[in-house]
């Protein structure tokens, strides 16, 4: 059985020539039926990188929480989100790109290059960028961004669940699970549901 390799700084070093700051970008929340899409941009300090950074999907929730707080303490981090209304207006892909642009703007410094998880380059970034398929498992800054985005969005959904307890968002984070579907049947559609998504649209 092959053990997955950990992300490293190889790609960051490739694009940091001339002293350019390289940020990693990732988003979380394209697939859920409810809640915003959240993106993070992270510029790592090579001399102060928390141990254990990996693709957020390969980490346990408690590991993500610890790394999220550690990253905020030592790295330059920007977070952006696109609302449910924006998702329904412009579609989830364009809303994801919007969240990414907002995350880069929130860094407080203009990066010289961006590594973006996925196959598409978001338009409108203030720097050149490279789309990296599986980037959160390859590039350390993208993995860091995946952690920050995931923890941020999970916290948002847990908070929303306190006000809308019938959908189990504290467990499913807005994804289309059975308990979420049952909640829709019992309680109907909230303002936090993505009305353009087919399962929600059918309820309307």
N, C-alpha and C positions, 0 to 999 in steps of 0.2 A: 504494500500500500504506500503510495507516494504521499509524503508530508508536504503540504503547501508551503512554498517559500514565503518569507516575510517581505513586505515592501521595504524598499531602501531609497537612497537619495540619488540613484544613478541618473534618473531623468532630470531631477532638479539641477544636478551638476552640469548636465549637457546644455541646459538652456540658461544657465546663470553666468555665461561668459560676459566679461566686461563689468562684472559687479551687479548685474541685473538681479532684482528681487524676484523670486519665483513663488507664486502662490499655487496651492492646490485647491480645486473647487469640486464639490460634490453636492448633490441634492437628495432629499428624502421625501417621499410622500406623493409620487406620481399616481400610484394605484389605488389609494383608499377612496372610499365613498364619501368621507367627511374630513373636514379640517384643511388647513393650509398646506401648501408645499413649501418646504424649508430648504434653503441652501446655506452652505458655509464656505468661506474662503480662509485659508490658513497659510501664513508664511512662517516657517519654522526657523528657529535659531539653531544652527548645526551644533553649537556648543551646549545646548540645553534642551535636549529632546527626551521627553518622558519615555521610560521603558515600556514595551508592550504594545506600542501602536500597531494596529492591524486593521484590515477591512472590518468595519463595524459589524458586519453580518457574521464574522467569525469570533466575535467577542461575546461574553456573557453580559447581561445588563449591568451588573455591579462593576464589571471591568470598564465598561463604557463610561459609567458615571465618574469613576475615579480619574480616568484619562481625560474626560471632558474638563474637569476642574483643573487638572494639572496643565492642560494645554492653555487654558485661559490665563494661567499664571505666568507662563514662560514664552508663549508664541503670540504673534500678531494675528488676531482672529476677527473676522467680520461675518455677521449673520444677516441673511435677508429672507424674506418670505413673500409669497403671493397669496392673497386671500381667496376664499371660496368664490366670491363675486368675480374676481379677476380670472380665476380658472374657468368659470362658466362663460365669461365674456370672450376670452381669447384662446381657449383650449389649454390643455394641461402642458403640452410641450412648450408653448410660448410663455405660459405662466412660470414654468421651471426656469426658462432663460431669464425672465424678469427677476426671479428670486436670486439667481446667480449674479446678475448685474448689481443688485442691491447689496449682496454679500460683499462683493469686491469694493463697492463704494464705502461700505462700513469699515473697511480695513484701516482707514485713516491715512493710508499712504498708497501711492500709485505703484502697483507692481510692474516689473518690466516684462513679465511673461506669466502665462497661466497654463496650468495643466488641468484639464477638465475631464472628469470621469464620463465615459460614454463614447458614442460614435459621432456626435454632432458638436460643432463649435457654436456656442451661443453668440449671436450677433450683438454688437454694441458694447463689447468690453473695451476698457481704456488701454488695452495692451494686446499684443499678439498672443495667440493661444494655440494649444495643441489638444485635440480630443484623443483620449487614451482609453481604449476599450479595456475594461477590467482595471482601470487606473487605481481604484481603491485597494487593490491587492498588489499593485506594482510600485506606486510612488508614495513615499511616506507622507508627503504633505496632503495628497488626495485622501489617503487613509485617515489622516487627522481630521480633514474636513468632513469625512463621512461620519466620524464619531461625534463631532460637534453638532452636525445637522440632525443626526438620529436622536441624540439625547435632548436637544432643544425641542424637536417636534414631539417626542414622547412626553415630555413635561407639559407641553401645550395640551395634548390630548387627555392626559390625566387630569389636568385642571378643568378642562371642559366637561369631563365625565362627572365632576362634582355637581355641575349645574344641570346636566342632562344624563341622569343615572340609568336610563333605560336601554342604553345601547352598548354597554360594556366597553366603552372606549379606553378605559384604563387597562384593559387586557388586549384588545384588538387594534388599538391606535387608529381606529377609523376604517380599517380594512374590512372587506366583505366577508366576514365570518358568519356562521350560523346564528350566533347570538346577536350580531348586528342586524341581520336580516329579520330576525324575530322582533327585535326592538322597533324596526321600521313598521312592521305589520301592526304592532300593538300601539305604538305612540305616534307614528307618522313622521313626516319630514321636518327637520329643524332648519334654522338659518345657517347651520354649519355643514349641511349636506350639499354635495356637489350635484346640482339639479341636472347638469348636462350628462352625468354618468348614467348609463342605461338602467341599472337596478333602481336608482333613485327616481329617475324620470318615469319609470313605469308606475311608481307609487303615486305620482301626480296625475 
